[in-house]
Amino acid sequence: MSETITVSGLVATTPRHLVTQDGLPITSFRLASSQRRFDRSQNRWIDGDTNWYTVTGFRQLAINAAGSISKGDRILVGGKLRVRDWDNGERAGTSVEIEADSLGHDLTWGSSVFTRTVLVREADPADEPESEEESTDEDVAEPKQKKLAKASA
């Protein structure tokens, strides 16, 4: 089963970050999500059952999550839900996992500061001049407006 889901909850374990032998970054942690409702007869909030998820992020999301998410944070997670039955011979059970597409702090519970990740890309040979004649020191030093003025004169 694979469905898209969005869940809010509490990071219950310290996020574990690793990089595979192939260079794939992975960050995972357990998320506890409880429903709350207001009971008018008791005039107080009551916690419902807690659902437990294993959240896993890959690539750049994994790197950013490892540096941003901590145990105890209230977060929102969006991703693919996977429910799997397992049996290891001695015990059997069901695991509920979310392969995260996005995650972030739940601003209902506090404030956050966002810092954009600057990705460094390798030089693309198509972006470089083909010969030295195409790019000269004069071209680099001379602003574009001056070039246009010269061309129209």
FENWOSUL-V280086 format. One line per field, one symbol per residue. phi: phi as a letter, one per 30 degrees, with the letter a starting at -180 (. if undefined). psi: psi as a letter, one per 20 degrees, with the letter a starting at -180 (. if undefined). burial: I if it has 9 or more other ideal C-beta (glycine too) atoms within 8 Angstrom, else O. Layout:
BEGIN
phi = ???
psi = ???
burial = ???
END
This chain:
BEGIN
phi = .bbdbbbcacdcbdeccbbdddiddbbbacbcbcdbbccddchadbdddcccbccbcbhdddddddcccbejdcbcbblcdbcbdbacjcbbabccbbddcaaaddddclcbccbddcdccddcedddddbdddbcddddddddddddddddd
psi = poqpqppqapoiqpppprprhijopppqrqppoppqqpohhilrpppaqpppqoppqrchhgghghihpqpiqprpppapppppqqojghqqappoqoophqqrqoihiarqppoppoppqqpphhiqqhrhhhorhghghpqhhhghgghi.
burial = OOOOIOIIIIIIOOIOIOOOOOOOIIIIIIIIIIOOOOIOOOOOOIOOOOIIIIIIIIOOIIIIIIOOIOIOIIIIIIIIIIIOOOOOOOOOOOOIIIIIOOIOIIOOOOOOOOOOOOOOOOOOOOOOOOOOOOOOOOOOOOOOOOIOOOOOO
END
